[in-house]
Amino acid sequence: MRVLIVGAGIAGCALFHRLKSHTIDVDIIEKSTVLTNEGAAICLPANAMIELDKLGMSDTIIKCAHQVNSIEYALANGETLAKASLMEAPLSKGPFVALKRDELMRILRAGIADKIQLHTWPTDIQQTENGVFVTLNHGPSKTYDLVVAADGINSQVRQMVQPDTSLLKHKVTNWRFIAPAPSDNFQPVYYVGNTTLFMIYPISKDEVYCYAHVTDTAKIYYDMPTKEALYSLFANYTAPVLHCLNTMPSSEHIIRGELKSVMKTDSVFQGVVLIGDALHGCPPSLQQGAGMSLEDVNCLADQVINHLDNLPQALSNYEKARGARIAWTVNESNKIIKLAGLGESFIGRLVRNFILRRKGPANVVGWRKLLADD
Ligand SMILES: Cc1cc2nc3c(=O)[nH]c(=O)nc-3n(C[C@H](O)[C@H](O)[C@H](O)COP(=O)(O)OP(=O)(O)OC[C@H]3O[C@@H](n4cnc5c(N)ncnc54)[C@H](O)[C@@H]3O)c2cc1C
């Protein structure tokens, strides 16, 4: 079988590891000219760790990562709204960890970096009787039995196989950076303001991953110099947030972005299959980007390896196995952004805070469902 993986991010690299050891001829292409690792850090909930375990990588990850055992939501002044332990079933099925994103990518690319064809992307994809005919920006065209789109939320392959792949824009601007820990044994806290949120999540005993966002309908903060925007939004927040602001790195080490979601979650188009953010890119409210991507990878790899002589069956099984869980995750991640957005009005804040106090941290509620269903 001939497989082309488009994109060497989390999903593409993990799938290459799963397929390379079988009687499958796998090519992996990456449009970047160098292997960079955008993103400060990454939080991996238990389901991501369970999937990394299937890839034989969880022990290596644990050595570079920091395990957390509770999640708190608080107001901007530090008053607790909700807190939950991560040590109780079903959350205790695996560890919740966080680490620098470049560490995760180093582990995922170990032993395969020289196989990744850089500065390479498809310029045309045609489904034919003999397979999927792929024209690349350079080099010979080739026919594959399977093309896997692992090329992220702005997937070019998705645009080639699916009409109308526009993305939902949440009008939320975000920033990510790493800062020194505000205190010893810091556990993750999400501080919620009126239209803002500031998350502090430890990635080692000395460092934390900071994620900040604001509802930014007129793109005022997106266009402002980074530090000026962060100070103007979070200067009245509680001490740990001020500590992170006062110790944040220079602006070039702070990543700014906008939250977007895919609007459709169809995964199979004859010989082309979508995985990772190409399939379910959405806001990081449930921190499920890696978890869902790795679930896609293991599900697709199992199906392909078990049905080497019946690819349509493998893809149909993959579609059925992943469909509902992915649609739920995208929808729930969007809902959490809407819940945070309620803070804009006084009544909305009352409703938001009541829901959080009553149900607990919104991401933990989602993780419980995902781990119970797993
Ligand atoms: C602000 C923010 C915070 C996040 N925090 C978390 C978190 O804490 N935990 C978590 O699990 N997830 C998080 N995520 C989501 C997570 O980053 C993604 O889900 C994950 O990176 C998806 O991996 P992927 O391999 O599908 O896509 P990507 O990581 O986007 O990789 C796609 C790769 O394909 C390449 N590519 C693109 N187009 C082409 C092309 N045409 N041809 C060839 N190559 C191409 C790209 O260069 C890239 O290397 C966050 C996302 C955001 C935006």
The ligand as an ORCA input file, in Angstrom:
! r2SCAN-3c Opt
* xyz 0 1
  C      -3.705     28.943     21.175
  C      -3.688     27.457     21.065
  C      -3.377     26.689     22.176
  C      -3.409     25.303     22.083
  N      -3.167     24.565     23.199
  C      -3.279     23.236     23.128
  C      -3.047     22.430     24.282
  O      -2.707     22.931     25.363
  N      -3.209     21.084     24.169
  C      -3.554     20.502     22.977
  O      -3.681     19.281     22.914
  N      -3.745     21.229     21.867
  C      -3.616     22.571     21.923
  N      -3.813     23.300     20.802
  C      -4.168     22.621     19.556
  C      -2.972     21.913     18.953
  O      -1.922     22.831     18.770
  C      -3.369     21.326     17.616
  O      -4.541     20.584     17.776
  C      -2.301     20.412     17.050
  O      -1.135     21.152     16.803
  C      -2.799     19.788     15.771
  O      -1.775     19.036     15.191
  P      -1.800     18.764     13.628
  O      -0.612     17.920     13.375
  O      -3.128     18.292     13.216
  O      -1.642     20.189     12.958
  P      -0.445     21.215     13.013
  O       0.247     21.182     14.319
  O      -1.003     22.525     12.553
  O       0.597     20.664     11.918
  C       0.314     20.746     10.553
  C       1.625     20.626      9.792
  O       1.333     20.598      8.392
  C       2.174     21.522      7.713
  N       1.452     21.955      6.522
  C       0.445     22.860      6.434
  N       0.009     22.935      5.185
  C       0.733     22.054      4.448
  C       0.718     21.673      3.095
  N      -0.133     22.215      2.223
  N       1.587     20.729      2.674
  C       2.478     20.164      3.540
  N       2.526     20.500      4.848
  C       1.649     21.420      5.301
  C       2.419     22.627      8.711
  O       3.593     23.372      8.393
  C       2.550     21.826      9.999
  O       3.867     21.367     10.204
  C      -3.759     24.683     20.859
  C      -4.035     25.446     19.729
  C      -4.006     26.835     19.827
  C      -4.332     27.648     18.607
*
